[in-house]
Amino acid sequence: MRLKRPTHFLALTLITFALSACAQLSQIPVSSLGEDDDAICRANNVAVGSPEYVACRKDRDVIRNNAAARADRRQRDLGEYMLNNPVRP
């Protein structure tokens, strides 16, 4: 019986694409955070380009970067814990 090589190759390619998407997990797009920095800063009744608006946007960037760093640190800590405390059945 002859093997279906193109089918296996196609399945392997699809699995490779699916796994490569998981590798980009740490890069969070801005739109996925569910918040619009411009709308939040404008809600404080400040004009776009004013020092208060710029400070608000900088604060939002700091908050976002801290959250991403915290998530990365928690993931790294979990990996280290799993390496140092293996569970053997």
N, CA, C and O atoms as a CHARMM CRD file, in Angstrom:
* protein
*
  356
    1    1 MET  N      0.83600  -1.17000   0.00000 PROA 1      0.00000
    2    1 MET  CA     0.00000   0.00000   0.00000 PROA 1      0.00000
    3    1 MET  C      0.89000   1.24500   0.00000 PROA 1      0.00000
    4    1 MET  O      1.88200   1.30400   0.72700 PROA 1      0.00000
    5    2 ARG  N      0.54700   2.20000  -0.78600 PROA 2      0.00000
    6    2 ARG  CA     1.35900   3.39900  -0.95800 PROA 2      0.00000
    7    2 ARG  C      0.96200   4.45600   0.07700 PROA 2      0.00000
    8    2 ARG  O     -0.22200   4.69400   0.31600 PROA 2      0.00000
    9    3 LEU  N      1.97200   5.08300   0.68500 PROA 3      0.00000
   10    3 LEU  CA     1.70900   6.14000   1.66500 PROA 3      0.00000
   11    3 LEU  C      1.32000   7.43000   0.97300 PROA 3      0.00000
   12    3 LEU  O      1.76700   7.71000  -0.13900 PROA 3      0.00000
   13    4 LYS  N      0.50900   8.19100   1.61800 PROA 4      0.00000
   14    4 LYS  CA     0.08300   9.47200   1.06100 PROA 4      0.00000
   15    4 LYS  C      1.00400  10.56000   1.58200 PROA 4      0.00000
   16    4 LYS  O      0.68900  11.21400   2.57700 PROA 4      0.00000
   17    5 ARG  N      2.11200  10.75800   0.93900 PROA 5      0.00000
   18    5 ARG  CA     3.11200  11.72900   1.37200 PROA 5      0.00000
   19    5 ARG  C      2.60500  13.16400   1.33900 PROA 5      0.00000
   20    5 ARG  O      2.86300  13.90300   2.28800 PROA 5      0.00000
   21    6 PRO  N      1.89600  13.60100   0.29800 PROA 6      0.00000
   22    6 PRO  CA     1.42100  14.99300   0.30900 PROA 6      0.00000
   23    6 PRO  C      0.48600  15.28400   1.48600 PROA 6      0.00000
   24    6 PRO  O      0.50300  16.39100   2.02400 PROA 6      0.00000
   25    7 THR  N     -0.31100  14.32600   1.88500 PROA 7      0.00000
   26    7 THR  CA    -1.21300  14.52400   3.01100 PROA 7      0.00000
   27    7 THR  C     -0.43800  14.66600   4.30500 PROA 7      0.00000
   28    7 THR  O     -0.75200  15.52300   5.13000 PROA 7      0.00000
   29    8 HSD  N      0.57600  13.82700   4.48900 PROA 8      0.00000
   30    8 HSD  CA     1.39900  13.91400   5.68900 PROA 8      0.00000
   31    8 HSD  C      2.17400  15.22700   5.71900 PROA 8      0.00000
   32    8 HSD  O      2.30800  15.85300   6.77000 PROA 8      0.00000
   33    9 PHE  N      2.67900  15.63700   4.56400 PROA 9      0.00000
   34    9 PHE  CA     3.42600  16.89500   4.48000 PROA 9      0.00000
   35    9 PHE  C      2.52200  18.07900   4.80400 PROA 9      0.00000
   36    9 PHE  O      2.93900  19.00300   5.50200 PROA 9      0.00000
   37   10 LEU  N      1.30200  18.05700   4.30800 PROA 10     0.00000
   38   10 LEU  CA     0.35200  19.12800   4.57800 PROA 10     0.00000
   39   10 LEU  C     -0.00400  19.17100   6.06400 PROA 10     0.00000
   40   10 LEU  O     -0.07300  20.25000   6.65200 PROA 10     0.00000
   41   11 ALA  N     -0.22600  18.03100   6.66000 PROA 11     0.00000
   42   11 ALA  CA    -0.55100  17.97900   8.08500 PROA 11     0.00000
   43   11 ALA  C      0.61600  18.48000   8.92600 PROA 11     0.00000
   44   11 ALA  O      0.40800  19.21700   9.89000 PROA 11     0.00000
   45   12 LEU  N      1.82600  18.09800   8.57900 PROA 12     0.00000
   46   12 LEU  CA     3.00900  18.54500   9.29700 PROA 12     0.00000
   47   12 LEU  C      3.18600  20.06100   9.16300 PROA 12     0.00000
   48   12 LEU  O      3.55600  20.73000  10.12800 PROA 12     0.00000
   49   13 THR  N      2.92800  20.59300   7.99200 PROA 13     0.00000
   50   13 THR  CA     3.02400  22.03400   7.76900 PROA 13     0.00000
   51   13 THR  C      2.00600  22.78300   8.61300 PROA 13     0.00000
   52   13 THR  O      2.34000  23.80200   9.21800 PROA 13     0.00000
   53   14 LEU  N      0.78000  22.30400   8.66300 PROA 14     0.00000
   54   14 LEU  CA    -0.25300  22.96300   9.46500 PROA 14     0.00000
   55   14 LEU  C      0.08100  22.92600  10.95000 PROA 14     0.00000
   56   14 LEU  O     -0.13600  23.90800  11.65900 PROA 14     0.00000
   57   15 ILE  N      0.59900  21.81700  11.41700 PROA 15     0.00000
   58   15 ILE  CA     0.99600  21.71800  12.82800 PROA 15     0.00000
   59   15 ILE  C      2.13900  22.67500  13.12400 PROA 15     0.00000
   60   15 ILE  O      2.17000  23.29400  14.18800 PROA 15     0.00000
   61   16 THR  N      3.07200  22.80100  12.20000 PROA 16     0.00000
   62   16 THR  CA     4.19300  23.72000  12.38100 PROA 16     0.00000
   63   16 THR  C      3.71100  25.15700  12.48300 PROA 16     0.00000
   64   16 THR  O      4.19500  25.90600  13.33200 PROA 16     0.00000
   65   17 PHE  N      2.77800  25.55800  11.64400 PROA 17     0.00000
   66   17 PHE  CA     2.23500  26.91200  11.71500 PROA 17     0.00000
   67   17 PHE  C      1.49800  27.15000  13.03000 PROA 17     0.00000
   68   17 PHE  O      1.60800  28.22300  13.62300 PROA 17     0.00000
   69   18 ALA  N      0.76300  26.16600  13.47400 PROA 18     0.00000
   70   18 ALA  CA     0.02600  26.31000  14.72900 PROA 18     0.00000
   71   18 ALA  C      0.97900  26.47700  15.91400 PROA 18     0.00000
   72   18 ALA  O      0.73800  27.30400  16.79300 PROA 18     0.00000
   73   19 LEU  N      2.03700  25.70800  15.93700 PROA 19     0.00000
   74   19 LEU  CA     3.00200  25.80600  17.03500 PROA 19     0.00000
   75   19 LEU  C      3.81600  27.08800  16.96600 PROA 19     0.00000
   76   19 LEU  O      4.19100  27.63300  18.00500 PROA 19     0.00000
   77   20 SER  N      4.09500  27.57600  15.77600 PROA 20     0.00000
   78   20 SER  CA     4.85600  28.82600  15.66600 PROA 20     0.00000
   79   20 SER  C      4.03100  30.00600  16.15900 PROA 20     0.00000
   80   20 SER  O      4.59400  30.99400  16.63000 PROA 20     0.00000
   81   21 ALA  N      2.72200  29.92200  16.05900 PROA 21     0.00000
   82   21 ALA  CA     1.86700  30.98800  16.58800 PROA 21     0.00000
   83   21 ALA  C      1.96300  31.04400  18.10800 PROA 21     0.00000
   84   21 ALA  O      1.86500  32.12500  18.68800 PROA 21     0.00000
   85   22 CYS  N      2.14800  29.91900  18.75100 PROA 22     0.00000
   86   22 CYS  CA     2.29100  29.89100  20.20300 PROA 22     0.00000
   87   22 CYS  C      3.60300  30.51000  20.65400 PROA 22     0.00000
   88   22 CYS  O      3.69000  31.01300  21.77400 PROA 22     0.00000
   89   23 ALA  N      4.61500  30.48700  19.81700 PROA 23     0.00000
   90   23 ALA  CA     5.91600  31.03600  20.17100 PROA 23     0.00000
   91   23 ALA  C      5.87500  32.54600  20.29100 PROA 23     0.00000
   92   23 ALA  O      6.74600  33.12500  20.94100 PROA 23     0.00000
   93   24 GLN  N      4.90300  33.20100  19.69100 PROA 24     0.00000
   94   24 GLN  CA     4.78700  34.65000  19.73500 PROA 24     0.00000
   95   24 GLN  C      3.86100  35.11000  20.85300 PROA 24     0.00000
   96   24 GLN  O      3.33400  36.22100  20.79500 PROA 24     0.00000
   97   25 LEU  N      3.65600  34.29300  21.84800 PROA 25     0.00000
   98   25 LEU  CA     2.72000  34.58800  22.92200 PROA 25     0.00000
   99   25 LEU  C      3.10800  35.81900  23.73000 PROA 25     0.00000
  100   25 LEU  O      2.23200  36.55000  24.19200 PROA 25     0.00000
  101   26 SER  N      4.39600  36.06400  23.90800 PROA 26     0.00000
  102   26 SER  CA     4.82300  37.16200  24.77200 PROA 26     0.00000
  103   26 SER  C      4.65700  38.52700  24.13200 PROA 26     0.00000
  104   26 SER  O      4.73500  39.53400  24.83600 PROA 26     0.00000
  105   27 GLN  N      4.43400  38.60200  22.85100 PROA 27     0.00000
  106   27 GLN  CA     4.26600  39.88400  22.18500 PROA 27     0.00000
  107   27 GLN  C      2.78500  40.21600  22.10900 PROA 27     0.00000
  108   27 GLN  O      2.07900  39.76200  21.20800 PROA 27     0.00000
  109   28 ILE  N      2.32800  41.00500  23.05400 PROA 28     0.00000
  110   28 ILE  CA     0.91500  41.33200  23.17300 PROA 28     0.00000
  111   28 ILE  C      0.59800  42.54600  22.31800 PROA 28     0.00000
  112   28 ILE  O      1.17700  43.61000  22.53700 PROA 28     0.00000
  113   29 PRO  N     -0.30300  42.42200  21.34900 PROA 29     0.00000
  114   29 PRO  CA    -0.66900  43.60600  20.57900 PROA 29     0.00000
  115   29 PRO  C     -1.46500  44.57900  21.44200 PROA 29     0.00000
  116   29 PRO  O     -2.17800  44.17100  22.35900 PROA 29     0.00000
  117   30 VAL  N     -1.33900  45.85400  21.14300 PROA 30     0.00000
  118   30 VAL  CA    -1.99200  46.89000  21.94200 PROA 30     0.00000
  119   30 VAL  C     -3.50500  46.72800  21.90600 PROA 30     0.00000
  120   30 VAL  O     -4.17400  46.95300  22.91400 PROA 30     0.00000
  121   31 SER  N     -4.04700  46.34500  20.77300 PROA 31     0.00000
  122   31 SER  CA    -5.49800  46.24800  20.64100 PROA 31     0.00000
  123   31 SER  C     -6.09000  45.14400  21.50600 PROA 31     0.00000
  124   31 SER  O     -7.28500  45.18200  21.79900 PROA 31     0.00000
  125   32 SER  N     -5.30200  44.16700  21.92100 PROA 32     0.00000
  126   32 SER  CA    -5.84300  43.06400  22.70500 PROA 32     0.00000
  127   32 SER  C     -5.96300  43.39500  24.18700 PROA 32     0.00000
  128   32 SER  O     -6.49500  42.59600  24.95600 PROA 32     0.00000
  129   33 LEU  N     -5.47700  44.55800  24.59400 PROA 33     0.00000
  130   33 LEU  CA    -5.55100  44.90700  26.00500 PROA 33     0.00000
  131   33 LEU  C     -6.94400  45.37400  26.40300 PROA 33     0.00000
  132   33 LEU  O     -7.24200  45.47600  27.59300 PROA 33     0.00000
  133   34 GLY  N     -7.79900  45.65900  25.43100 PROA 34     0.00000
  134   34 GLY  CA    -9.16600  46.01600  25.72500 PROA 34     0.00000
  135   34 GLY  C     -9.33900  47.44200  26.20600 PROA 34     0.00000
  136   34 GLY  O    -10.40800  47.79400  26.70600 PROA 34     0.00000
  137   35 GLU  N     -8.32900  48.26300  26.06900 PROA 35     0.00000
  138   35 GLU  CA    -8.43000  49.63700  26.52700 PROA 35     0.00000
  139   35 GLU  C     -7.90200  50.56800  25.44600 PROA 35     0.00000
  140   35 GLU  O     -6.96400  50.22800  24.72600 PROA 35     0.00000
  141   36 ASP  N     -8.50000  51.72200  25.34100 PROA 36     0.00000
  142   36 ASP  CA    -8.06900  52.72200  24.38200 PROA 36     0.00000
  143   36 ASP  C     -7.46200  53.88000  25.16600 PROA 36     0.00000
  144   36 ASP  O     -8.17700  54.64600  25.81300 PROA 36     0.00000
  145   37 ASP  N     -6.15000  53.99900  25.10300 PROA 37     0.00000
  146   37 ASP  CA    -5.45600  55.02800  25.88100 PROA 37     0.00000
  147   37 ASP  C     -5.93600  56.43200  25.52500 PROA 37     0.00000
  148   37 ASP  O     -6.08400  57.28200  26.40400 PROA 37     0.00000
  149   38 ASP  N     -6.17500  56.67300  24.25600 PROA 38     0.00000
  150   38 ASP  CA    -6.61200  57.99000  23.83600 PROA 38     0.00000
  151   38 ASP  C     -7.96100  58.34100  24.46400 PROA 38     0.00000
  152   38 ASP  O     -8.14800  59.45200  24.96100 PROA 38     0.00000
  153   39 ALA  N     -8.89100  57.40100  24.44000 PROA 39     0.00000
  154   39 ALA  CA   -10.21400  57.65700  25.01200 PROA 39     0.00000
  155   39 ALA  C    -10.13600  57.85400  26.52300 PROA 39     0.00000
  156   39 ALA  O    -10.83800  58.69900  27.07700 PROA 39     0.00000
  157   40 ILE  N     -9.29400  57.08700  27.18100 PROA 40     0.00000
  158   40 ILE  CA    -9.16700  57.21400  28.63200 PROA 40     0.00000
  159   40 ILE  C     -8.57300  58.56400  28.99300 PROA 40     0.00000
  160   40 ILE  O     -9.03500  59.21800  29.92800 PROA 40     0.00000
  161   41 CYS  N     -7.54700  58.98600  28.25600 PROA 41     0.00000
  162   41 CYS  CA    -6.92100  60.27400  28.56300 PROA 41     0.00000
  163   41 CYS  C     -7.82500  61.44100  28.18500 PROA 41     0.00000
  164   41 CYS  O     -7.81200  62.47200  28.85900 PROA 41     0.00000
  165   42 ARG  N     -8.60100  61.30000  27.13100 PROA 42     0.00000
  166   42 ARG  CA    -9.54300  62.36100  26.76200 PROA 42     0.00000
  167   42 ARG  C    -10.70000  62.44400  27.74500 PROA 42     0.00000
  168   42 ARG  O    -11.31700  63.50100  27.87600 PROA 42     0.00000
  169   43 ALA  N    -11.00500  61.36900  28.42700 PROA 43     0.00000
  170   43 ALA  CA   -12.10500  61.37200  29.39600 PROA 43     0.00000
  171   43 ALA  C    -11.81600  62.30300  30.56400 PROA 43     0.00000
  172   43 ALA  O    -12.73000  62.69000  31.29100 PROA 43     0.00000
  173   44 ASN  N    -10.55400  62.66300  30.74800 PROA 44     0.00000
  174   44 ASN  CA   -10.18100  63.58800  31.82400 PROA 44     0.00000
  175   44 ASN  C    -10.34600  65.03900  31.39800 PROA 44     0.00000
  176   44 ASN  O     -9.88800  65.94100  32.10000 PROA 44     0.00000
  177   45 ASN  N    -11.00200  65.28400  30.24700 PROA 45     0.00000
  178   45 ASN  CA   -11.25200  66.63000  29.71900 PROA 45     0.00000
  179   45 ASN  C     -9.97000  67.41800  29.52600 PROA 45     0.00000
  180   45 ASN  O     -9.88200  68.58200  29.91900 PROA 45     0.00000
  181   46 VAL  N     -8.97600  66.78300  28.91900 PROA 46     0.00000
  182   46 VAL  CA    -7.73800  67.47300  28.57200 PROA 46     0.00000
  183   46 VAL  C     -7.60900  67.50100  27.06000 PROA 46     0.00000
  184   46 VAL  O     -8.06500  66.58900  26.37200 PROA 46     0.00000
  185   47 ALA  N     -6.98600  68.55000  26.54900 PROA 47     0.00000
  186   47 ALA  CA    -6.79800  68.69500  25.11100 PROA 47     0.00000
  187   47 ALA  C     -5.65800  67.80000  24.64200 PROA 47     0.00000
  188   47 ALA  O     -4.66400  67.61000  25.34300 PROA 47     0.00000
  189   48 VAL  N     -5.82700  67.25500  23.43600 PROA 48     0.00000
  190   48 VAL  CA    -4.78300  66.41300  22.86000 PROA 48     0.00000
  191   48 VAL  C     -3.54200  67.27000  22.63300 PROA 48     0.00000
  192   48 VAL  O     -3.62600  68.33500  22.02000 PROA 48     0.00000
  193   49 GLY  N     -2.41000  66.81900  23.11600 PROA 49     0.00000
  194   49 GLY  CA    -1.16200  67.54700  22.95800 PROA 49     0.00000
  195   49 GLY  C     -0.78600  68.39300  24.16600 PROA 49     0.00000
  196   49 GLY  O      0.32400  68.91900  24.23800 PROA 49     0.00000
  197   50 SER  N     -1.70600  68.52500  25.11100 PROA 50     0.00000
  198   50 SER  CA    -1.40100  69.30600  26.30900 PROA 50     0.00000
  199   50 SER  C     -0.47000  68.49900  27.21700 PROA 50     0.00000
  200   50 SER  O     -0.39000  67.27700  27.09100 PROA 50     0.00000
  201   51 PRO  N      0.23000  69.17100  28.12700 PROA 51     0.00000
  202   51 PRO  CA     1.12700  68.43200  29.02800 PROA 51     0.00000
  203   51 PRO  C      0.40400  67.37200  29.86600 PROA 51     0.00000
  204   51 PRO  O      0.97600  66.32100  30.15600 PROA 51     0.00000
  205   52 GLU  N     -0.84000  67.63800  30.25600 PROA 52     0.00000
  206   52 GLU  CA    -1.60200  66.65300  31.03700 PROA 52     0.00000
  207   52 GLU  C     -1.91200  65.41200  30.20400 PROA 52     0.00000
  208   52 GLU  O     -1.85300  64.28300  30.69200 PROA 52     0.00000
  209   53 TYR  N     -2.24700  65.65300  28.92100 PROA 53     0.00000
  210   53 TYR  CA    -2.54300  64.53600  28.02200 PROA 53     0.00000
  211   53 TYR  C     -1.29200  63.67800  27.79400 PROA 53     0.00000
  212   53 TYR  O     -1.35400  62.44900  27.83400 PROA 53     0.00000
  213   54 VAL  N     -0.16500  64.33900  27.55700 PROA 54     0.00000
  214   54 VAL  CA     1.09200  63.62700  27.33000 PROA 54     0.00000
  215   54 VAL  C      1.47400  62.82500  28.57300 PROA 54     0.00000
  216   54 VAL  O      1.92100  61.68200  28.46900 PROA 54     0.00000
  217   55 ALA  N      1.29300  63.43500  29.75700 PROA 55     0.00000
  218   55 ALA  CA     1.60400  62.72600  30.99900 PROA 55     0.00000
  219   55 ALA  C      0.68400  61.51900  31.17500 PROA 55     0.00000
  220   55 ALA  O      1.12300  60.46000  31.62300 PROA 55     0.00000
  221   56 CYS  N     -0.58800  61.67900  30.82100 PROA 56     0.00000
  222   56 CYS  CA    -1.53500  60.56000  30.91900 PROA 56     0.00000
  223   56 CYS  C     -1.11000  59.42300  29.99700 PROA 56     0.00000
  224   56 CYS  O     -1.13000  58.26200  30.40500 PROA 56     0.00000
  225   57 ARG  N     -0.72600  59.73600  28.76700 PROA 57     0.00000
  226   57 ARG  CA    -0.30400  58.69200  27.83200 PROA 57     0.00000
  227   57 ARG  C      0.97100  58.00200  28.29800 PROA 57     0.00000
  228   57 ARG  O      1.11500  56.78900  28.14900 PROA 57     0.00000
  229   58 LYS  N      1.89500  58.77300  28.86100 PROA 58     0.00000
  230   58 LYS  CA     3.12400  58.17000  29.39100 PROA 58     0.00000
  231   58 LYS  C      2.81100  57.25300  30.56300 PROA 58     0.00000
  232   58 LYS  O      3.38600  56.17200  30.68000 PROA 58     0.00000
  233   59 ASP  N      1.89300  57.68600  31.43700 PROA 59     0.00000
  234   59 ASP  CA     1.50200  56.84300  32.56700 PROA 59     0.00000
  235   59 ASP  C      0.86700  55.54100  32.08500 PROA 59     0.00000
  236   59 ASP  O      1.13100  54.47700  32.64600 PROA 59     0.00000
  237   60 ARG  N      0.02900  55.61700  31.04400 PROA 60     0.00000
  238   60 ARG  CA    -0.59900  54.42100  30.49600 PROA 60     0.00000
  239   60 ARG  C      0.46100  53.47000  29.91800 PROA 60     0.00000
  240   60 ARG  O      0.35900  52.25300  30.06700 PROA 60     0.00000
  241   61 ASP  N      1.47800  54.03900  29.25700 PROA 61     0.00000
  242   61 ASP  CA     2.55500  53.21100  28.71800 PROA 61     0.00000
  243   61 ASP  C      3.32300  52.50900  29.83400 PROA 61     0.00000
  244   61 ASP  O      3.67300  51.33500  29.71600 PROA 61     0.00000
  245   62 VAL  N      3.57900  53.23500  30.91300 PROA 62     0.00000
  246   62 VAL  CA     4.29600  52.65200  32.05300 PROA 62     0.00000
  247   62 VAL  C      3.48100  51.51600  32.65900 PROA 62     0.00000
  248   62 VAL  O      4.01900  50.45600  32.98200 PROA 62     0.00000
  249   63 ILE  N      2.18600  51.74500  32.81000 PROA 63     0.00000
  250   63 ILE  CA     1.30600  50.70900  33.37200 PROA 63     0.00000
  251   63 ILE  C      1.31900  49.46200  32.48500 PROA 63     0.00000
  252   63 ILE  O      1.42000  48.34300  32.98700 PROA 63     0.00000
  253   64 ARG  N      1.21700  49.65600  31.16000 PROA 64     0.00000
  254   64 ARG  CA     1.21000  48.52900  30.23400 PROA 64     0.00000
  255   64 ARG  C      2.54500  47.77800  30.27300 PROA 64     0.00000
  256   64 ARG  O      2.56600  46.54700  30.30200 PROA 64     0.00000
  257   65 ASN  N      3.65200  48.51500  30.27500 PROA 65     0.00000
  258   65 ASN  CA     4.96000  47.86700  30.30700 PROA 65     0.00000
  259   65 ASN  C      5.18900  47.12100  31.61300 PROA 65     0.00000
  260   65 ASN  O      5.78500  46.04300  31.61300 PROA 65     0.00000
  261   66 ASN  N      4.72700  47.67600  32.71900 PROA 66     0.00000
  262   66 ASN  CA     4.85500  46.98200  34.00100 PROA 66     0.00000
  263   66 ASN  C      4.03400  45.69500  34.01700 PROA 66     0.00000
  264   66 ASN  O      4.47600  44.67700  34.54900 PROA 66     0.00000
  265   67 ALA  N      2.84400  45.74500  33.43500 PROA 67     0.00000
  266   67 ALA  CA     2.01000  44.54100  33.38500 PROA 67     0.00000
  267   67 ALA  C      2.66100  43.46000  32.53000 PROA 67     0.00000
  268   67 ALA  O      2.63600  42.28100  32.88400 PROA 67     0.00000
  269   68 ALA  N      3.24300  43.86600  31.40200 PROA 68     0.00000
  270   68 ALA  CA     3.91200  42.88400  30.53900 PROA 68     0.00000
  271   68 ALA  C      5.13600  42.30300  31.23500 PROA 68     0.00000
  272   68 ALA  O      5.38900  41.10200  31.13700 PROA 68     0.00000
  273   69 ALA  N      5.90000  43.14200  31.93800 PROA 69     0.00000
  274   69 ALA  CA     7.08200  42.65700  32.66000 PROA 69     0.00000
  275   69 ALA  C      6.67700  41.70900  33.78100 PROA 69     0.00000
  276   69 ALA  O      7.34400  40.70300  34.02400 PROA 69     0.00000
  277   70 ARG  N      5.57900  42.03400  34.46300 PROA 70     0.00000
  278   70 ARG  CA     5.09200  41.18400  35.55100 PROA 70     0.00000
  279   70 ARG  C      4.64800  39.82200  35.00300 PROA 70     0.00000
  280   70 ARG  O      4.92100  38.78900  35.61500 PROA 70     0.00000
  281   71 ALA  N      3.97000  39.82100  33.86000 PROA 71     0.00000
  282   71 ALA  CA     3.53300  38.56100  33.26000 PROA 71     0.00000
  283   71 ALA  C      4.73500  37.72800  32.81200 PROA 71     0.00000
  284   71 ALA  O      4.75700  36.51100  32.99500 PROA 71     0.00000
  285   72 ASP  N      5.72900  38.39000  32.22500 PROA 72     0.00000
  286   72 ASP  CA     6.94100  37.66800  31.81800 PROA 72     0.00000
  287   72 ASP  C      7.65900  37.07800  33.02100 PROA 72     0.00000
  288   72 ASP  O      8.13300  35.94300  32.96800 PROA 72     0.00000
  289   73 ARG  N      7.74300  37.84200  34.10200 PROA 73     0.00000
  290   73 ARG  CA     8.42300  37.36900  35.30700 PROA 73     0.00000
  291   73 ARG  C      7.67700  36.17500  35.90800 PROA 73     0.00000
  292   73 ARG  O      8.30500  35.21100  36.34600 PROA 73     0.00000
  293   74 ARG  N      6.35000  36.23500  35.93000 PROA 74     0.00000
  294   74 ARG  CA     5.57500  35.11400  36.46800 PROA 74     0.00000
  295   74 ARG  C      5.74800  33.85800  35.61800 PROA 74     0.00000
  296   74 ARG  O      5.83100  32.75100  36.14900 PROA 74     0.00000
  297   75 GLN  N      5.80100  34.03200  34.29900 PROA 75     0.00000
  298   75 GLN  CA     6.00700  32.88000  33.41900 PROA 75     0.00000
  299   75 GLN  C      7.39300  32.28600  33.63600 PROA 75     0.00000
  300   75 GLN  O      7.54500  31.06500  33.68400 PROA 75     0.00000
  301   76 ARG  N      8.40000  33.13700  33.76800 PROA 76     0.00000
  302   76 ARG  CA     9.76300  32.66200  34.00900 PROA 76     0.00000
  303   76 ARG  C      9.85200  31.95100  35.36000 PROA 76     0.00000
  304   76 ARG  O     10.49000  30.90400  35.47000 PROA 76     0.00000
  305   77 ASP  N      9.20900  32.52200  36.39100 PROA 77     0.00000
  306   77 ASP  CA     9.21900  31.89200  37.70800 PROA 77     0.00000
  307   77 ASP  C      8.54400  30.52400  37.67800 PROA 77     0.00000
  308   77 ASP  O      9.00200  29.58000  38.32200 PROA 77     0.00000
  309   78 LEU  N      7.44700  30.42900  36.92200 PROA 78     0.00000
  310   78 LEU  CA     6.75800  29.14400  36.80600 PROA 78     0.00000
  311   78 LEU  C      7.64900  28.11500  36.12500 PROA 78     0.00000
  312   78 LEU  O      7.70500  26.96200  36.55100 PROA 78     0.00000
  313   79 GLY  N      8.34900  28.52700  35.06400 PROA 79     0.00000
  314   79 GLY  CA     9.26300  27.61300  34.38000 PROA 79     0.00000
  315   79 GLY  C     10.37500  27.13400  35.28800 PROA 79     0.00000
  316   79 GLY  O     10.72000  25.95300  35.28800 PROA 79     0.00000
  317   80 GLU  N     10.94200  28.05600  36.06700 PROA 80     0.00000
  318   80 GLU  CA    11.99800  27.66800  37.00400 PROA 80     0.00000
  319   80 GLU  C     11.46800  26.73400  38.07600 PROA 80     0.00000
  320   80 GLU  O     12.14900  25.78200  38.45800 PROA 80     0.00000
  321   81 TYR  N     10.26000  26.99100  38.56700 PROA 81     0.00000
  322   81 TYR  CA     9.66000  26.11400  39.56900 PROA 81     0.00000
  323   81 TYR  C      9.46300  24.71200  39.01100 PROA 81     0.00000
  324   81 TYR  O      9.73600  23.71600  39.68100 PROA 81     0.00000
  325   82 MET  N      8.98000  24.65200  37.76000 PROA 82     0.00000
  326   82 MET  CA     8.74100  23.34100  37.15300 PROA 82     0.00000
  327   82 MET  C     10.04600  22.58600  36.92200 PROA 82     0.00000
  328   82 MET  O     10.08000  21.36000  37.02900 PROA 82     0.00000
  329   83 LEU  N     11.12300  23.31300  36.60500 PROA 83     0.00000
  330   83 LEU  CA    12.41400  22.64500  36.43400 PROA 83     0.00000
  331   83 LEU  C     12.97900  22.15400  37.76200 PROA 83     0.00000
  332   83 LEU  O     13.56700  21.07400  37.83000 PROA 83     0.00000
  333   84 ASN  N     12.80400  22.93400  38.80200 PROA 84     0.00000
  334   84 ASN  CA    13.38300  22.59200  40.10000 PROA 84     0.00000
  335   84 ASN  C     12.53500  21.61300  40.90800 PROA 84     0.00000
  336   84 ASN  O     13.04100  20.99400  41.84400 PROA 84     0.00000
  337   85 ASN  N     11.25900  21.45900  40.56600 PROA 85     0.00000
  338   85 ASN  CA    10.36400  20.56300  41.28500 PROA 85     0.00000
  339   85 ASN  C      9.63300  19.64400  40.32500 PROA 85     0.00000
  340   85 ASN  O      8.42200  19.76400  40.14400 PROA 85     0.00000
  341   86 PRO  N     10.36000  18.73200  39.71100 PROA 86     0.00000
  342   86 PRO  CA     9.69600  17.84100  38.74000 PROA 86     0.00000
  343   86 PRO  C      8.75300  16.87900  39.44300 PROA 86     0.00000
  344   86 PRO  O      9.03400  16.38900  40.53700 PROA 86     0.00000
  345   87 VAL  N      7.65200  16.62700  38.80400 PROA 87     0.00000
  346   87 VAL  CA     6.67900  15.67900  39.32200 PROA 87     0.00000
  347   87 VAL  C      6.84300  14.38700  38.54000 PROA 87     0.00000
  348   87 VAL  O      6.70800  14.36600  37.31600 PROA 87     0.00000
  349   88 ARG  N      7.13300  13.32400  39.25000 PROA 88     0.00000
  350   88 ARG  CA     7.32600  12.03100  38.60200 PROA 88     0.00000
  351   88 ARG  C      6.18300  11.10300  38.99300 PROA 88     0.00000
  352   88 ARG  O      5.90300  10.90600  40.17500 PROA 88     0.00000
  353   89 PRO  N      5.53300  10.54000  37.99000 PROA 89     0.00000
  354   89 PRO  CA     4.40000   9.62800  38.30000 PROA 89     0.00000
  355   89 PRO  C      4.86100   8.31900  38.88100 PROA 89     0.00000
  356   89 PRO  O      4.03900   7.45700  39.19000 PROA 89     0.00000
